[in-house]
């Protein structure tokens, strides 16, 4: 095991311990302890939500609400994941709900490169945790789609091919491509909402 990997794992263990101590203090009534968690994670959470919500104002409102929800339901945090991962789930759920409310017709699937640049630093541990959670959820949701809907979604929304190019690649007619894309996007939103709505009570 390389020194850098060992150091990263040690740093992560220290952060988890430090976060747990702050959470315990907050649960005991120390409001400054939760303020410390907000200061530590607010910037990286906001930057990730800009990518997810597509608008700075929405990202700011979602981030603030996520911290409020986390504080309200802090006693429900069991520590099975890191605090920042739990916080990211809450924020992402709020973002998807907001997008559904606005009746958006598309679901953007961020690439690894986009997720890596979300906070301007690929090495920020708290941001890596959020990105890893997002990648895991999106990949699982996309891979659960039936074929050829899954391929159509990947070609159109990930590879950014046109309907005509997707038609040539898959052998489907253009109307069929459009119909399957609409169906796969709707199913993806349903899967993502189901994941988040069925998660922690804080969401």
ROMAR-100239 format. One record per residue: residue in three letters; x, y, z of N, C-alpha, C in turn. Coordinates in steps of 0.1 Angstrom, whole numbers, padded with zeros to 4 digits, always signed. Each point is the difference from the previous one (the first is absolute). Layout:
REM ROMAR-100239
ALAXYZXYZXYZ ...
//
This chain:
REM ROMAR-100239
UNK+0009-0012+0000-0009+0012+0000+0009+0012+0000 UNK-0003+0010-0009+0009+0012-0001-0002+0009+0012 UNK+0010+0008+0002-0001+0010+0011-0012+0009-0002 UNK-0002+0005-0012-0010+0009-0003-0014-0006+0003 UNK-0002-0012-0003-0013-0007+0003-0001-0002+0015 UNK+0010-0003+0006+0000-0002+0015-0003+0013+0007 UNK+0005+0011-0005-0002+0013+0005-0015+0004-0002 UNK-0005-0003-0012-0014+0004-0003-0009-0008+0009 UNK+0002-0013+0002-0008-0007+0009+0001+0005+0014 UNK+0012+0004+0005+0001+0005+0013-0007+0013+0001 UNK+0001+0008-0010-0007+0013+0000-0015-0002+0001 UNK-0005-0009-0008-0015-0003+0000-0004-0005+0014 UNK+0008-0009+0006-0004-0005+0013+0000+0012+0010 UNK+0009+0009-0001+0001+0012+0009-0012+0009-0002 UNK-0004+0001-0013-0012+0009-0003-0013-0006+0006 UNK-0001-0014-0002-0012-0006+0005-0001+0001+0015 UNK+0011-0001+0007+0001+0001+0015-0004+0014+0004 UNK+0006+0010-0007-0002+0014+0003-0015+0003-0003 UNK-0005-0004-0011-0014+0002-0003-0010-0006+0011 UNK+0004-0012+0004-0009-0007+0010+0001+0008+0013 UNK+0011+0005+0003+0001+0008+0013-0008+0013-0001 UNK+0000+0006-0012-0008+0012-0002-0015-0003+0001 UNK-0004-0011-0006-0014-0005+0000-0004-0002+0014 UNK+0008-0007+0008-0004-0003+0014-0001+0012+0008 UNK+0008+0010-0003-0001+0013+0008-0012+0007-0004 UNK-0003+0000-0013-0013+0006-0005-0012-0006+0006 UNK+0000-0013+0001-0012-0007+0006-0001+0003+0014 UNK+0011+0003+0007+0000+0004+0014-0004+0014+0002 UNK-0002+0008-0011-0005+0014+0002+0010+0010-0004 UNK+0012-0004-0005+0010+0010-0003-0002+0004-0015 UNK-0006+0012-0002-0004+0004-0014+0013+0004-0007 UNK+0011+0004+0007+0012+0004-0008+0006-0012-0006 UNK-0003-0012+0005+0006-0012-0006-0006-0003-0014 UNK-0013+0002-0002-0006-0002-0013+0004+0011-0009 UNK+0002+0013+0005+0006+0010-0008+0013-0003-0006 UNK+0008-0008+0008+0013-0004-0005-0001-0009-0012 UNK-0010-0009+0000-0003-0009-0011-0005+0007-0012 UNK-0008+0010+0002-0004+0009-0011+0012+0006-0007 UNK+0008+0007+0008+0012+0006-0006+0009-0009-0007 UNK+0001-0012+0005+0009-0010-0006-0005-0005-0014 UNK-0013-0002-0001-0006-0006-0012-0008+0009-0009 UNK-0003+0012+0003-0009+0008-0007+0005+0003-0014 UNK+0012+0003-0002+0005+0004-0013+0000-0012-0010 UNK+0005-0011+0004+0000-0012-0009-0014-0005-0003 UNK-0009+0001+0010-0014-0004-0003-0006+0010-0010 UNK+0002+0013+0002-0006+0009-0009+0005-0002-0015 UNK+0013-0002-0001+0006-0002-0014-0006-0012-0006 UNK-0002-0011+0007-0005-0012-0006-0015+0002-0003 UNK-0007+0008+0008-0014+0002-0003-0002+0010-0012 UNK+0010+0008-0003-0001+0008-0012-0001-0009-0012 UNK+0008-0011+0000+0000-0009-0011-0013-0008+0000 UNK-0005-0003+0011-0012-0009+0000-0013+0008-0003 UNK+0000+0012+0006-0013+0008-0001+0000+0010-0012 UNK+0012+0002-0006+0002+0008-0012-0002+0015+0002 UNK-0001+0005+0012-0002+0014+0002+0005+0004+0014 UNK+0009+0010+0001+0006+0004+0012-0010+0003+0012 UNK-0011+0007-0004-0010+0003+0011-0006-0013+0005 UNK-0004-0009-0009-0006-0013+0005+0011-0007+0008 UNK+0012+0000-0004+0011-0007+0007+0001+0005+0014 UNK+0000+0014+0001+0001+0006+0014-0012-0004+0009 UNK-0012+0001-0006-0011-0003+0008-0001-0015+0004 UNK+0004-0008-0009+0000-0015+0003+0011-0003+0011 UNK+0011+0006-0001+0011-0002+0010-0004+0005+0013 UNK-0006+0011+0001-0005+0006+0013-0011-0009+0006 UNK-0009-0005-0008-0011-0008+0004+0006-0014+0005 UNK+0010-0005-0007+0006-0013+0003+0006+0001+0014 UNK+0007+0011+0003+0006+0001+0013-0011+0001+0011 UNK-0011+0007-0003-0011+0001+0009-0006-0013+0003 UNK-0002-0008-0011-0006-0013+0002+0009-0009+0008 UNK+0013+0001-0003+0010-0009+0007+0000+0004+0015 UNK-0001+0012+0003+0000+0004+0014-0013-0005+0007 UNK-0011+0002-0007-0013-0004+0005+0000-0015+0003 UNK+0006-0008-0008+0000-0015+0001+0013-0006+0004 UNK+0008+0008+0006+0014-0004+0004+0000-0013+0008 UNK-0010-0001+0009+0000-0012+0009-0003-0013-0009 UNK-0005+0002-0012-0002-0012-0008+0012-0005-0007 UNK+0011+0008+0000+0012-0003-0007+0007-0012+0008 UNK+0001-0011-0006+0005-0012+0007+0015-0003-0003 UNK+0006+0008-0009+0015-0002-0002+0003-0011-0009 UNK-0010-0006-0007+0003-0011-0010+0008+0005-0012 UNK-0002+0013-0003+0008+0007-0010+0006+0013+0007 UNK+0009+0007-0007+0005+0012+0005-0010+0011+0001 UNK+0002+0009+0008-0010+0011+0001-0002+0008-0013 UNK+0012+0002-0007-0001+0007-0013-0008-0008-0010 UNK+0001-0013+0000-0007-0008-0009-0015+0001+0003 UNK-0003-0001+0012-0014+0001+0005-0006+0014-0004 UNK+0008+0010+0002-0004+0014-0003-0002+0001-0015 UNK+0009-0006-0008-0001+0000-0015-0013-0007-0005 UNK-0004-0010+0007-0012-0007-0004-0012+0009+0002 UNK+0000+0006+0012-0011+0010+0003-0001+0011-0010 UNK+0011+0006-0004+0001+0011-0009-0004-0005-0014 UNK+0005-0011-0004-0004-0005-0014-0015-0003-0001 UNK-0005-0006+0011-0014-0003+0000-0008+0013-0002 UNK+0004+0010+0008-0007+0013-0001+0001+0006-0014 UNK+0012-0001-0006+0002+0005-0014-0009-0007-0010 UNK-0001-0013+0001-0009-0008-0010-0014+0004+0003 UNK-0004+0001+0012-0014+0004+0003-0003+0014-0007 UNK+0010+0009+0001-0002+0014-0005-0001-0001-0015 UNK+0008-0008-0006+0000-0002-0015-0013-0006-0004 UNK-0005-0010+0007-0013-0006-0003-0011+0010+0001 UNK+0001+0009+0010-0011+0010+0002+0000+0010-0012 UNK+0012+0003-0005+0001+0009-0011-0003-0007-0014 UNK-0003-0013+0001-0004-0008-0012+0011+0000-0011 UNK+0012-0002+0004+0011+0000-0010-0001-0013-0008 UNK+0003+0001-0013-0002-0012-0008+0013-0008-0002 UNK+0011+0004+0006+0012-0007-0002+0006-0003+0014 UNK+0008-0010+0000+0008-0003+0012+0015-0001-0005 UNK+0008+0010+0005+0014+0000-0004+0008-0011+0007 UNK+0008-0008-0007+0008-0010+0006+0014+0005+0000 UNK+0006+0005+0011+0013+0006+0000+0010-0011-0002 UNK+0011+0003-0008+0011-0009-0003+0009+0000+0012 UNK+0009-0009+0001+0010+0000+0010+0008+0013+0000 UNK+0004+0005-0012+0007+0012-0001-0007+0012+0006 UNK-0013+0001-0003-0009+0010+0006+0000-0001+0015 UNK-0002-0012+0005-0001-0002+0014+0013+0004+0007 UNK+0011-0004-0007+0014+0003+0006+0002+0015+0001 UNK-0005+0008-0010+0002+0014+0000-0011+0007+0009 UNK-0009-0006+0006-0011+0006+0006+0004+0010+0011 UNK+0011-0003+0007+0004+0010+0010+0014+0006-0003 UNK+0005-0003-0012+0012+0006-0004+0012-0007+0005 UNK-0002-0011+0008+0011-0007+0005-0003-0015+0002 UNK+0007-0008-0008-0003-0015+0001+0004-0006+0013 UNK+0008+0007+0008+0006-0006+0011-0007+0003+0013 UNK-0011+0009-0001-0007+0004+0012-0008-0012+0005 UNK+0004-0006+0012-0007-0012+0005-0015+0001+0001 UNK-0005+0011+0005-0014+0001+0002-0007+0000-0014 UNK+0006+0006-0010-0006+0000-0013+0001-0013-0007 UNK+0011-0007+0003+0001-0014-0006-0011-0009+0005 UNK-0003+0002+0013-0011-0008+0005-0013+0003-0006 UNK-0003+0012-0003-0012+0004-0007-0001-0005-0014 UNK+0012+0002-0007+0000-0005-0014-0001-0015-0001 UNK+0006-0007+0009-0001-0015+0000-0014-0004+0002 UNK-0007+0006+0009-0014-0003+0003-0009+0003-0012 UNK+0003+0011-0007-0008+0004-0012+0003-0010-0011 UNK+0012-0004-0002+0004-0009-0011-0007-0014+0003 UNK+0001-0004+0012-0006-0013+0003-0015-0001-0002 UNK-0007+0011+0004-0015+0000-0001-0003+0001-0015 UNK+0006+0009-0008-0003+0002-0014+0003-0013-0008 UNK+0012-0006+0003+0003-0011-0008-0009-0012+0002 UNK-0004-0002+0013-0009-0011+0003-0014+0003-0006 UNK-0004+0012+0000-0013+0003-0006+0000-0002-0015 UNK+0010+0005-0007+0001-0001-0014+0001-0015-0004 UNK+0009-0007+0007+0002-0014-0004-0013-0009+0003 UNK-0009+0005+0008-0012-0008+0002-0011+0002-0011 UNK+0003+0009-0009-0010+0003-0011+0001-0012-0010 UNK-0011-0004-0006+0000-0011-0010+0006+0005-0013 UNK+0005-0009-0008+0004+0003-0013-0011-0001-0010 UNK+0000+0009-0011+0011+0009-0003-0002+0014+0006 UNK-0009+0001+0009-0002+0013+0007+0013+0006+0006 UNK+0008-0010+0007+0012+0004+0006+0010+0006-0010 UNK+0001-0007-0011+0010+0004-0010-0004+0014-0006 UNK-0013+0001-0003-0005+0013-0005+0003+0011+0010 UNK-0002-0002+0012+0002+0011+0010+0015+0003+0001 UNK+0009-0010+0000+0014+0003+0000+0005+0007-0012 UNK-0005-0004-0012+0004+0007-0012-0004+0014-0001 UNK-0013+0003+0004-0005+0013-0001+0004+0009+0012 UNK+0000-0005+0012+0002+0009+0012+0014+0000+0005 UNK+0008-0011-0003+0014+0000+0005+0009+0003-0012 UNK-0002-0007-0011+0009+0002-0011-0004+0012-0009 UNK-0012+0005+0003-0005+0012-0006-0002-0001-0016 UNK-0004-0012-0004-0002-0002-0014-0014+0005-0004 UNK-0002+0004-0012-0013+0004-0005-0009-0012-0001 UNK-0013+0003-0002-0010-0010-0002+0004-0008-0013 UNK+0004+0007-0010+0003-0007-0013+0013-0009+0002 UNK+0010+0005+0007+0012-0008+0003-0004-0012+0008 UNK-0008+0002+0010-0005-0011+0009-0007-0011-0008 UNK-0008+0005-0010-0008-0009-0008+0009-0008-0009 UNK+0011+0006-0005+0009-0007-0008+0008-0011+0008 UNK+0003+0004+0012+0008-0009+0009-0008-0012+0005 UNK-0013+0002+0002-0008-0010+0006-0009-0008-0010 UNK-0002+0007-0012-0009-0007-0009-0015+0004+0002 UNK-0002+0008+0010-0014+0004+0003-0004+0012-0008 UNK-0013+0001-0003-0004+0012-0007+0001+0012+0009 UNK+0001+0012-0006+0001+0012+0008-0012+0002+0010 UNK-0013-0002-0005-0011+0000+0010+0002-0010+0011 UNK+0005-0012-0003+0002-0010+0011+0011+0005+0010 UNK+0010+0006-0005+0011+0005+0008-0006+0011+0010 UNK-0008+0009-0006-0006+0010+0009-0009-0006+0010 UNK-0008-0010-0004-0010-0006+0009+0008-0007+0011 UNK+0010-0007-0003+0008-0008+0010+0008+0010+0009 UNK+0005+0011-0005+0007+0009+0008-0010+0006+0010 UNK-0012+0004-0004-0010+0006+0009-0003-0010+0011 UNK-0002-0013-0004-0003-0010+0010+0011-0003+0009 UNK+0012+0000-0005+0012-0003+0009+0002+0011+0009 UNK-0001+0013-0004+0002+0011+0009-0011+0000+0011 UNK-0012-0003-0004-0011-0001+0011+0003-0011+0010 UNK+0004-0011-0005+0003-0011+0008+0012+0003+0009 UNK+0010+0007-0005+0012+0003+0008-0004+0010+0011 UNK-0008+0010-0003-0005+0009+0011-0007-0008+0010 UNK-0009-0009-0004-0007-0008+0009+0009-0009+0010 UNK+0010-0005-0006+0010-0008+0007+0007+0008+0010 UNK+0005+0012-0004+0007+0009+0009-0008+0005+0011 UNK-0012+0004-0003-0009+0005+0010-0004-0011+0010 UNK-0002-0013-0005-0003-0011+0008+0012-0003+0010 UNK+0012+0002-0005+0012-0003+0008+0000+0010+0012 UNK-0001+0013-0004+0002+0010+0010-0013+0001+0010 UNK-0011-0001-0006-0012+0000+0008-0001-0011+0010 UNK+0006-0011-0004+0000-0012+0009+0012-0001+0009 UNK+0008+0011+0000+0012+0000+0009-0003+0005+0014 UNK+0010+0007+0005-0002+0004+0014-0011+0009+0002 UNK-0006+0000+0012-0011+0009+0003+0002+0014-0002 UNK+0013+0004+0001+0004+0014-0002-0003+0006-0014 UNK-0002-0009-0009-0002+0004-0014-0015+0002-0003 
//
